[in-house]
Amino acid sequence: MGAVNPASFFLEVIMALTAEQDLHNTALGLIGEYEITESDTSSKQYKRCVQFYDIARNRTLVSHWWNEAEETVIIPQEQYGDIFNYTYKYALPSDCLKAKDIGEYKYDWEVKGGYILTDYSRTPATWTAGTVYIAGQYVSLSDITYRCNVSHTSATATSPATDVVTWTTAGGDYNVIDFSYIKELTDVSLFSPMLYQAIAYRLAILVVVPLTGDMGNKGSLLQEYNQIVMPQARSIDAMQGKPKKLIVSPNSWRRSRNFG
């Protein structure tokens, strides 16, 4: 891994802060408040926006299956299972705000204490030379499970057992699951226009009373958010793909939980 360029890193941080500030000012504009600047860190507008921004963003993210916030990962099982009447236990990703699906819908699953509990699992493919592997993928070799760190085509001369850069051992002969969820999306540049607008409205709703004391304005913003902003956002976001059909057994029920 190359050395980090301090100037480049500082520029990225400044750009990220500026993008958040622009969103803050969009929210402040909705309630007729003064805009904030980079140096304006002592104003009540700045303090309230910083106080409520993460809450507004995460509440908005968990309110809909935003395409840009959805992530699918492969997770290896924990070393132990048989907990709460389930066979397998998988650790939730650290940035998970809301669980969506595991690999097979016909299995029951639920989230408890930061873990996904289920009877479903699948066996990782056996590692072979001359195969394209993607970062985040798991393979099995000699009863050991390995995680791919760098996308590559495997060579004959090396294997996960000897290539400690490209592969990381995940421990024993573990099964895995494919897990989809809404992540804590923090990069403002990745927000779609509708997600950006929805977060700005949510932030405005949270700061309008502390800044202005105007409960009537809060009520108007809530009405616009619920009746116009979010319905439009859901409609436009739904056009970006075709939902998968859910195949659910008669006795199963799908469980998910919000974390925001």
N, C-alpha and C positions, 0 to 999 in steps of 0.2 A: 504494500500500500504506500503510495507516494505521500510526501509531506504536504500538509495543508498550507495553502497560501494565505497568510494572515489578512492581507488586503482584500482578497477575494471573499474570504469568510466574513469579514466585517461588512462588505458590501451586501452580501446575501442577507445578513442579519438586519441591516438597515432597510433593505427592500421589503423584508417580511414585516417589520414593524410599521413601515409606511403603508403597506397593503392593509394591515389591521386598522391603522389610523383612518384610512379612507373609508373603511366599512363603519368605523365608529362615527365618522362625520356624516355618513349617509343616514345612520340612525338618528343622530342629533338633528339633521335637517327635517326628518319626519315630525319632530316635535317642536320645531322652530327655535332650537337652541344654537348657541354660538359654536362654530367649528373649533377644533383643537389643532395645535401645531406640534411639531417635534419637541420644541422647548417648553411647551405649555403643560408641564407635569404637575402643577400645583392647583390648577383650576378644578372646580367641582365637576365640570363636564368630563374632564380627563379621568378623574378618580372614579366616577360612577361607571364610565364605560369600561375601564380596566376591571373594576370589581365584578361586573355582570357579564362581560363578554364571553368567557368560557362557558358559563351557564347557558347563555342564549344560544351559542353555537351547538353545544352538545344536546340541548333539548330539541333543537331543530333537526339535528341529525337523526335522533331516534324517533322522530315523528313520521318518518317516511323512509322507504327503501331507496335512498338516493343512489343512482348508478355510480357516481364518482366516489362515493364513500363505501361502496361494497367491496369486500375483500374475501378471497377464497384461499385458504392455506391447508397444508397437510400437517397434522399434529400426531406425534407418537404417543402411545399410551403411557401412563405412569407405571412405576414398578409394581404397583399393587392395584387391585380392583376389588370386586365383591363388596361394594359399599352402597348403602341405601337400596339394596336389592338389585343393583346393576352389576354387570360383569366388568365393564371397563370404565376408566377414569382418565380424562384428558384435561390438561391445563388450558384455560382460556388464554388467548393472546392478550398481551398487556394493554393493547389499544382497543380492545373490544368494548363497544358501547351497547350493542344489542345483538344477540345471537339470532341467526336466521335458519340455517339448515345444516344437517349433517349429510353424509354421502347417500344414505338410503332412507327414504321417507317412511318406509313401512315399519321402522323400528321406533320404539318410544325413546325419548331422551329428555333431559332437563338440565338446568344449570343450578348448581349449589356451591356456595363457598369458593367461587372462582374456578370451578371445574365443570366440565361437560360429563354427565353420567349417562351411560347407554349400554345396551347389549350388542351394539353394532361395532364392527371393526373390519378392516381388510388387511391382507398380508402384503407387505411391500414387495415389489418385483425383485427378482434375484439379479445382482449386478452382473453385467456381461461387458466384454470389450467391444469397441466399435459401436457404441450406443450413445445417442444424444441424451444428455441429462440436463435438467433445468434446476436452477437454484431453488432450494426449498423442497426438492423431491427427496424421497427416502428409498433406500434399497436395502436388501438383506444379503449378507455374505458370511458363510461359515457361522451361522446362528448369531450374528451380530448385526444390528441395525445402524445404518449410516445416513447422515444428512448431507445433501449436496450444497456446498457453499457458493460455487461458481458454475454457471452454465458452461457446458463443454461436451466434447465427444470423447468418450473414454478410450484410453490407449491400452495396448496389450501389455506393455511393460510395467504399468502401475495399476494398483487397485485401491479401493477405499482403505484397506488395511495398512497401506504404505504411504498413500498420498494424504498427508495431514493438512495440506493447504486447501485442496479442492473438496475434501470430505471431512466431516466431523463425526466421531462415533456418538451414537445416541444411547449406547448401553447394550442391553441384552437383546434377545430375539423378540422385538416388540411389534405389535400390530399398529396400524395408523387409521385415522379417519380424515376425510375431506370436510372442511368446516367453512361455512360462509357466514359472514357477519358484517355489521356496520361498524366501521372503525372511527376512531377519534381523528377526523381529518382536520389538520391544523394549518395546512398550506393554503392560504387564501387564493393563490393563483390557480388552484385546482377546483375552486368552486364554480359550478355552472352559474349563469346569470340568475336563474330562479332560486338556487340555494343561497346565493349571495343576498338577494332581495329578502328571502324568508328570514335569514339570520339578522339582517338589519332591522326588520320589523320586530322580531322577537326581542332584540336588544332595546329598541325604542320603547317597547311595552314595559320592560323591566326598569328603565331609567326615568321614564316620564314623570312618575309621581315623586321620586326622590329629588328630581331637579326642578320640577314646576309645581308639584302639589295638585296637578289637574287630573282628577279621577275621570272626568268626562272624556278627556283626550285619550286616556288609557282605554276606556270602553270603546271608543271609535276605532282605535288601532287594533284592538282585539277582534272587533267585528270585521274589519278589512282583512286581517290575517286569516281568520277562520273561513270567511265567505268568499274571498277573492284570491289572496296571495297563495295559500296552500292548495286550493283546488286547481288553480292554474299550474302550479309547480308539479303536482301529481300527474296532471294530464300531459304536460310536456315531457316529463321524465318517462312516462309510460310509453311514449313514442320511440324511445331510444333502444328498445329491444322487445323480444317476445318472451313473456313469462313461461317458465317451465310448468308442465302439468304435475300436479301433486298426486302421487300414488300412495294412498293411505289405507292400511288394513282396517277392517270394520271396528276392531277393538283398540286401535291405537289412537293417540291424540298427540298433536304437535305442541311442544311447549317452548316458549321463548320468554326472555326476560330483559327488561330495560336496565341499563346501568348508568344512565345519564340523569 
